[in-house]
Amino acid sequence: MLQLVQARYPQARMIVTSNAEMNGPILSINQRLGFVTHRRNGHYQIDTGSLRDFLALRPPLASLSTNAR
């Protein structure tokens, strides 16, 4: 694939890839190709019931903006 990118886009100076940090096989391939970690991303999730419960304990947004002034 990298050879195809190089052939089609010879002006390209950087290639970025991403994969899960627990994907050992592709991490090994990337390391052998010379890729280095540039940044790490996190993904977070919450179910709507837990979010609703959390928000019910917080003051309304209007009171937050009034106190901030």
Phi, psi and omega in degrees: 000318180296326177294322178295315178300315181297320180292318183279330184229068183298341179281348181298134181245350181212143176234133181245138176228161176216149177195168180292142180293346179262006180271079184307314182300314181286327175299320178297316178298312181300318180297316180294332177282345179104004176294144175233155180293127178258315178203159178243139179246150176239146176239132183237149178218153177211141178282157187296328178295315178295321178296316179299316179298317179296314182294332179294337180272349184268151175292154178300150180303323181301319181289331177293316182289329178292318180291334183285344184282000000 
